């Protein structure tokens, strides 16, 4: 079986919980006499996700005619959902489906694993993202830069290294004696 990519069905922790419940409902109905998989998939997920689920079944060589094989595959999916890592993320805006897809695809491509996003909206971030993952906190937002600039403006004291000051007219520029320059040039030429 290839990597089981469930990102078509769930990208956030809330979506994963919903998908888990709906898939469990289908699994419970599987041995009823009037069970129709396609009808149940449409009822639980809608037409687009039904097609995505049937594609997932085909890609994993799971037949829809065998309740035993289907139930085993659904159990595998439910197990995978329960073991997906959760990435806590704060954004300055509510992400749309395209943003969630781009984030999910990035993680799948770059880490070769799917993660679930637990997203909170924090307008104080201004822009960017703050991430808490694997017991580590990463702040890629604009807020720290904004706070530093605001502090500089309010206090009048720069917090970054100051640029070199130009020589004042009253100061005497440092001059290097001609003999020192000539000695340095001769040493360079000799080597």
C-alpha angles and dihedrals in degrees: 000000000000125000106304103234110192096170091113088065106033136016100155132052090247092051090049092053091049093047090048092053094046093047090048089053090054091048091053092052095047098099096047113117095238095044114145113181097202092049091049092047091052091046093049102034112011128243100295096050090042089059091045090051093049089050089051089052092050093046089054095045093244116151119222092211096066113074091193094054091042093050091048091051092048089050088053090051092048090050091049092050092052092052099046114120117244120225113202109215134177118202131182090231141033105266119230125219093270092054092048090049092050091050093046093047091049092054093045092049098042102035099025090230138091120240131189118231121226098195129193124181115231113174089188088077088070091202137348129039142283115210133195110192133153091358092305130112122215122184112199094161130116092239098092091050092046091049091050093050091045091051090051092051095046097044097032089226119116114228094199123074110283120244116251112277118237118247111267119234091246094055120088113234116238110253128196116220116246091237091058091051092047091049091050091049092049091050091051092048092049094054 
